[in-house]
């Protein structure tokens, strides 16, 4: 596969300038020491050391920075996280029937072979953890791992500095994979707060097709007080889509109630490729997802569907950036937020269309549903266009459930709470129903339907 990195990277990324860092961040240094305690060998250790060097001169973002002004990480800095690994053979999680034998499971970032199953895969695809690859396959991974745009963003660099293993999905040229690939990342908190750093690399060579489900969940472990334990998941996924390749990617984040989740998804799309992402955010006390797409050839198609459903005092922040650097590119983005109680949703979507990206067609829409007077959303859709022969549009809406719609359903014999549920589910279903894995669609619809805090119950 030939993927050329564009000379025009994503502008205004979250990368941190070394020259701007005047003071050492002791808290970040402590995290770095935790994740780099375990050493590796060869090229992987060299990669880690380069990232660690960058982290040592960086700081954790604050609300004084434009990209983080609505997401305050001060509560994160109050927690001392430790790396904890162990054997958890009895963990429970949803096994998708469509991917019952095409599944990799990682617990606290460590591969769990006893929970994984990869016996139902056709020839021409490699699904493995990094340590399970042959020397030739590892050399191929070396060309792509940590090479995507945005590698110098502080949390991405922290993840790279601590890589000891990774989930790898590699689809050979012209191979069509009918079976979905399910990657499950389970976080299990111990007696103290823990940090895990899942890493995923997907390479779809020219002409190939693959469906991927990437899921982040909390492992259920009893505690003396039977309470939620704080933990941090710092995840990075890189997706390389080759010429005329097609990747359908569903990302589900459903962490524990006291968890912090920071995720980065970086995609490079070559000529004539098609990439679709369904990003579902349901869990975590504080979550942030940076979704960055870099067009590296002409005539790409990008579809981004997002759904955030949060209640209580949750904060969920989605930042996306699409760099359409070549002609005839198409992007279509819909991100929906359902916000209840005192929760706070943030959406910042950027689309960059430079002068050479003529005949680009880009659409972006953020729709938000507030379920209480205390719920909050900050939305900022952005288009930056210097090309003059394009078709681009963006917009945002913020609304509440309409009283007349609820009254209409009540007049048909449906009580108020069931009426609210119907309307909320219809709002969410527009995104969920586009997920190509039927069992996952059903699970997510049931999850949204059973969130009592979204109604008056």
FENVENHU-V690590 format. One line per field, one symbol per residue. ss: DSSP state (H for helix, E for strand, - for the rest). phi: phi as a letter, one per 20 degrees, with the letter a starting at -180 (. if undefined). A space follows every 50 residues. Layout:
ss: ???
phi: ???
//
This chain:
ss: --------------E--HHH-----HHHHHHHHHH------HHHHHHHHH HHHHHH---------HHH-----HHHH----E--------------HHH- --EEEEE--EE-HHH-E-------EEEEEHHH--HHHHHHHH-------- --EHHHHHHHH-----EEEEE----E----EEEEEEE------EEE--EE EEEE----EEEEEEEEEE------------EEEEEEEEEEE----EEEEE EEEE-----EEEEEEEEEE----EEEEEEEE----EEEEEEEEEE----- EEEEEEEEEE----EEEEEEEEEE-----EEEEEEEEEE----EEEEEEE EEE-------EEEEEEEEEE-----EEEEEEEEEE-----EEEEEEEEEE --HHHHHHHHH----HHHHHHHHHHHHHHHHH-----HHHHHHHHHHHH- -HHH---
phi: .dcefffdffflfefdfgfeeedfefffffffffedfeeccmffffffff ffffffddcffcffegfcfdceeffffedeececcrdcfdfdbfefgfcf cbcdccdlndfdffdebcedcffncdcafgfeeffffffffgfcfmdffn fefffffffffdfcbaecccdfgmeddfffdddddddceefcfccccfcc cccdfgmebbdcddcdcefecfcgelcfdfbcdddccdcddfgleccdcd dddcfffdedcccccdcddegmeccccddddcdmfccbcedcddedafle ccccdcbdccbldfcccddcbddeecfmeccccccdcdcdldfcdcccdd cdcfgfefmecccbbddcdedbfefccdcbfccccdfdccccbbabccbc fefffffgfffendfffffffgfffffffgeffefedgffgffffffffe fffedef
//
